[in-house]
Amino acid sequence: MIRCHPRLEQLVKFVEGNLSYSESILIAAHCDMCDHCRRVVDSETADQAETAFGTDVVQAGPDFDAMFARITQLPAAPAFESGEVLFKPPSKTSLELDGKSFRLPRTLQNLAGKTGNWTSLVGRLWQAPVDLGCHGVANFIYMAKGGSVPEHTHRGTEFTLVLDGKFSDGLNDYDTGDFIYLDSEHTHAPKTEFAEGCLVFSVLDQPLHFTSGLARLLNPFSHLFFR
Ligand SMILES: [Zn+2]
């Protein structure tokens, strides 16, 4: 069950278009998975449209409200299946790793073609970089059962969306769909004991800073660890 959502201010800024590209992708992907936040975004979009176009316009036709509600509440477009729709660029609807297939939320399907190869890291972790162009690098990260990331804090911000499975980090327990925002005020050590492991999508704007034990020796290489 989803328990961690973006804050209301983040959703409002998302609708206003005032978030960074990478943060917007994560919030859009969370809304693909979360009915609650999708309804908030739909309602905020309607409010802002009313503000932008003025109440005169909004009330010009008796059926405008109903029409707008229909537009903003349209169901998500069906996921693209190969050969189903002509003239649409093919997008991958799932990621494959180690014989497992993970279905991606619609927003992230557009990025699947920009995803590099999986690399095995220490601690039963796998990482596949996603090229966001001039907006930096995001990563799909898969933690197999028993996998962990050494305890660390963040020089900048870390946005994480749980795509499949569960993990915990000493601060909280997270489930599929959870949206996690952490910064330099948070120290955590992600790990999973979930049988199916855990796949997340993560965006960092600065390298991690490892805080405990031998992992501190990783700091000079942290730019390589989670680029
Ligand atoms: Zn939500």
Boltz pocket constraint, residues with backbone or C-beta under 6 A from the ligand:
constraints:
  - pocket:
      binder: B
      contacts: [[A, 2], [A, 4], [A, 5], [A, 6], [A, 30], [A, 34], [A, 36], [A, 37], [A, 38], [A, 177]]
      max_distance: 6.0
